[in-house]
Amino acid sequence: MQQLYYDLHLHSCLSPCGDDESTPGNIVGMAVVKGLQVIALTDHNTCKNCPAFLKIAKDFGITAIPGMELTTAEEVHVVCLFPTLEDALAFDAYVEPRILPIPNKPDKWGNQIIIDENDEPCGTFDTLLISATDISFDAVYDLLERFHGVMIPAHIEKSTFSLIANLGFVPPDSKFKCFELKNMGRLHEIVNANPILKKCNVITDSDAHQIDLINEPVNTILAEENSVQAVLAALTRPVTGI
């Protein structure tokens, strides 16, 4: 087993709230400089910068996971991670027509820049990516199974765009096996108030929209090896209790 330094919730310049300098190459470069071993790109409602992200990460020798931060119909944010680029892009194609058809206004919400494998701009996305989709929270787990993805409700203790804030509780029939906290100091408080979470793994990420806010090598995950498949398996392994 290996202890791997990770940050599994990162945004690029394709997220309208992401900094224009947060290209896949700059994200990978900063992660390498900081000493992280596993990172994931999770732009809002899209995986379109994942091809460049994975290619550049391979060149740098860092394990990179393609992902998305999905916004459900209830405006709950869910980190979705995939074992392969093909799975991620298939999910992207499923989600794209289900985003509310609101045109992006770059001067109001920010640019949505698509980056190629040379880390250069190659286009923009015109629909506002921080909008809700028509996918309900209770449908996400089964939906992601079709795309071999892992469901991780994001920053569940936050006051906005979170499972607890937007739904008011953790559904007792939830199937997800991992959740994300922004503040790990609240872990026992949150779990005691929502006992179903005792069966889940927990991670904490930066949710960085700027490269300087990517996590330092502090948080680790225990995996059999440093690979995408092993990390996803570690996130979903059975838990006896927190």
DOTORKOL-535682 format. One record per residue (C-alpha): residue number from 1; x negated, z negated, y negated; residue in one letter. Coordinates in steps of 0.25 Angstrom, whole numbers, m for minus. Layout:
<tortis>
NUM  X  Z  Y  A .
...
</tortis>
This chain:
<tortis>
1  0  0  0  M .
2  m5  3  m14  Q .
3  m1  m3  m28  Q .
4  1  8  m37  L .
5  2  7  m52  Y .
6  14  15  m57  Y .
7  23  19  m68  D .
8  36  26  m63  L .
9  44  28  m75  H .
10  37  38  m85  L .
11  43  48  m95  H .
12  36  61  m100  S .
13  39  69  m112  C .
14  51  75  m105  L .
15  59  62  m107  S .
16  64  63  m122  P .
17  60  49  m124  C .
18  46  52  m119  G .
19  34  54  m128  D .
20  30  69  m129  D .
21  16  65  m125  E .
22  21  60  m112  S .
23  18  72  m104  T .
24  16  71  m89  P .
25  1  73  m91  G .
26  0  62  m101  N .
27  9  52  m92  I .
28  0  55  m80  V .
29  m13  54  m88  G .
30  m9  40  m94  M .
31  m4  35  m81  A .
32  m18  39  m75  V .
33  m25  32  m87  V .
34  m17  19  m85  K .
35  m20  19  m70  G .
36  m6  21  m64  L .
37  m5  27  m50  Q .
38  10  31  m49  V .
39  18  37  m61  I .
40  32  44  m62  A .
41  38  53  m72  L .
42  52  49  m75  T .
43  58  57  m87  D .
44  72  56  m91  H .
45  81  64  m82  N .
46  70  74  m78  T .
47  58  77  m69  C .
48  54  89  m77  K .
49  40  84  m81  N .
50  37  79  m66  C .
51  30  92  m62  P .
52  20  90  m72  A .
53  19  75  m70  F .
54  16  77  m55  L .
55  6  88  m57  K .
56  m2  81  m67  I .
57  m1  67  m60  A .
58  m7  74  m47  K .
59  m18  80  m56  D .
60  m21  66  m60  F .
61  m20  59  m47  G .
62  m8  50  m50  I .
63  5  48  m42  T .
64  16  54  m50  A .
65  31  53  m46  I .
66  41  63  m52  P .
67  54  56  m57  G .
68  65  55  m67  M .
69  72  44  m75  E .
70  86  48  m73  L .
71  97  43  m82  T .
72  110  41  m75  T .
73  124  43  m80  A .
74  124  28  m84  E .
75  111  30  m91  E .
76  103  22  m81  V .
77  89  26  m80  H .
78  84  29  m66  V .
79  69  32  m62  V .
80  70  43  m51  C .
81  57  45  m44  L .
82  54  57  m34  F .
83  44  59  m22  P .
84  42  74  m26  T .
85  43  83  m38  L .
86  53  92  m31  E .
87  62  80  m29  D .
88  61  76  m44  A .
89  63  90  m49  L .
90  75  92  m40  A .
91  81  79  m46  F .
92  78  84  m60  D .
93  86  96  m57  A .
94  98  88  m52  Y .
95  97  79  m64  V .
96  95  89  m75  E .
97  110  94  m76  P .
98  115  80  m75  R .
99  109  76  m88  I .
100  118  75  m100  L .
101  117  88  m107  P .
102  112  83  m120  I .
103  102  91  m127  P .
104  89  84  m131  N .
105  86  83  m145  K .
106  70  81  m146  P .
107  70  76  m160  D .
108  80  65  m156  K .
109  77  61  m141  W .
110  63  67  m139  G .
111  57  79  m133  N .
112  59  83  m118  Q .
113  46  90  m114  I .
114  43  97  m101  I .
115  29  97  m97  I .
116  21  106  m87  D .
117  10  104  m77  E .
118  0  106  m88  N .
119  6  94  m96  D .
120  11  104  m107  E .
121  25  106  m112  P .
122  33  117  m105  C .
123  47  114  m110  G .
124  58  104  m114  T .
125  71  99  m108  F .
126  83  101  m117  D .
127  93  91  m111  T .
128  91  76  m116  L .
129  85  69  m104  L .
130  88  55  m108  I .
131  103  58  m106  S .
132  111  52  m94  A .
133  114  61  m82  T .
134  127  61  m74  D .
135  120  54  m62  I .
136  125  40  m60  S .
137  116  29  m57  F .
138  123  26  m43  D .
139  120  40  m39  A .
140  105  40  m42  V .
141  100  34  m29  Y .
142  107  44  m20  D .
143  104  55  m29  L .
144  89  52  m29  L .
145  89  52  m14  E .
146  92  67  m14  R .
147  80  69  m22  F .
148  71  59  m14  H .
149  70  51  m27  G .
150  69  36  m30  V .
151  79  29  m40  M .
152  73  18  m49  I .
153  83  13  m60  P .
154  74  12  m72  A .
155  71  0  m81  H .
156  84  m7  m76  I .
157  82  m19  m85  E .
158  82  m11  m98  K .
159  93  m12  m108  S .
160  96  3  m108  T .
161  96  14  m97  F .
162  95  5  m86  S .
163  103  1  m74  L .
164  106  m13  m78  I .
165  109  m10  m93  A .
166  117  3  m90  N .
167  125  m1  m77  L .
168  124  m16  m80  G .
169  120  m19  m66  F .
170  112  m14  m54  V .
171  123  m8  m44  P .
172  123  m16  m32  P .
173  123  m4  m23  D .
174  111  2  m29  S .
175  102  10  m20  K .
176  89  11  m28  F .
177  77  4  m22  K .
178  68  2  m35  C .
179  71  m1  m50  F .
180  63  m1  m62  E .
181  61  m13  m72  L .
182  54  m11  m86  K .
183  52  m26  m86  N .
184  47  m32  m73  M .
185  48  m46  m79  G .
186  64  m45  m77  R .
187  63  m41  m63  L .
188  69  m54  m57  H .
189  79  m55  m68  E .
190  84  m41  m65  I .
191  84  m42  m50  V .
192  91  m56  m50  N .
193  102  m50  m58  A .
194  103  m37  m49  N .
195  100  m42  m35  P .
196  101  m28  m29  I .
197  87  m25  m36  L .
198  80  m35  m26  K .
199  80  m23  m16  K .
200  73  m14  m26  C .
201  59  m11  m29  N .
202  56  m13  m44  V .
203  46  m5  m53  I .
204  42  m6  m68  T .
205  38  6  m76  D .
206  35  10  m90  S .
207  46  20  m93  D .
208  35  26  m102  A .
209  39  37  m112  H .
210  25  37  m118  Q .
211  12  38  m110  I .
212  6  26  m116  D .
213  18  17  m111  L .
214  15  21  m96  I .
215  13  8  m88  N .
216  m1  2  m86  E .
217  m5  0  m71  P .
218  2  m13  m70  V .
219  14  m10  m60  N .
220  12  m6  m46  T .
221  20  m1  m34  I .
222  16  m4  m20  L .
223  16  9  m12  A .
224  10  14  1  E .
225  1  25  m6  E .
226  0  31  m20  N .
227  10  42  m18  S .
228  24  46  m24  V .
229  31  44  m10  Q .
230  24  30  m8  A .
231  28  26  m22  V .
232  43  30  m20  L .
233  43  23  m7  A .
234  38  10  m13  A .
235  48  11  m24  L .
236  59  12  m13  T .
237  54  3  m2  R .
238  63  m9  2  P .
239  63  m22  m6  V .
240  67  m35  0  T .
241  68  m42  m14  G .
242  62  m43  m27  I .
</tortis>
